[in-house]
Amino acid sequence: MPSIFSVTTHAKSATEITAQIQKEVARCGNSSGVAHIFIQHTSASLTIQENADPDVVSDLISWLDRAAPENGPYRHTAEGPDDMPAHIKSMITSTSLTVPFANGRLLIGTWQGIFVLEHRNASHTRQIVVTLLDEA
């Protein structure tokens, strides 16, 4: 059964959610499988990145801003100048991730974390769906 939790983001930021995902995986006990993580939004996304040095995600956010600038020639402008670039950033990153787990632990690397990337210029409450697929 999927679980859904909310994440409050800040403007153009990366919010780490590794602990929340790990909590869901731990409920499976000692089983193994994959965690499918999905964000129910089109102007925010998910990524796995380094969680030791915050400059990494900061640099990535800066790069995304350059790749999809607010002053682009967009037709979709009804929701503000940051909305269409947010959709582009979401498209070139990811709205879902699949992460293996074993013995109730995510099998991510030592310096890896799971993040919600907020692409809009304001804080939002984002919904994350976690579905655990046990290999048994």
HELIX and SHEET records of a PDB file:
HELIX    1   1 THR A   18  ALA A   26  1                                   9    
HELIX    2   2 PRO A   54  ALA A   67  1                                  14    
HELIX    3   3 ASP A   83  ILE A   92  1                                  10    
SHEET    1   A 5 SER A   3  THR A   8  0                                        
SHEET    2   A 5 THR A 125  ASP A 134 -1                                        
SHEET    3   A 5 GLY A  33  ILE A  39 -1                                        
SHEET    4   A 5 SER A  96  ALA A 102 -1                                        
SHEET    5   A 5 ARG A 105  LEU A 106 -1                                        
SHEET    1   B 3 SER A  13  GLU A  16  0                                        
SHEET    2   B 3 GLN A 112  GLU A 118 -1                                        
SHEET    3   B 3 ALA A  44  GLU A  50 -1                                        
END                                                                             
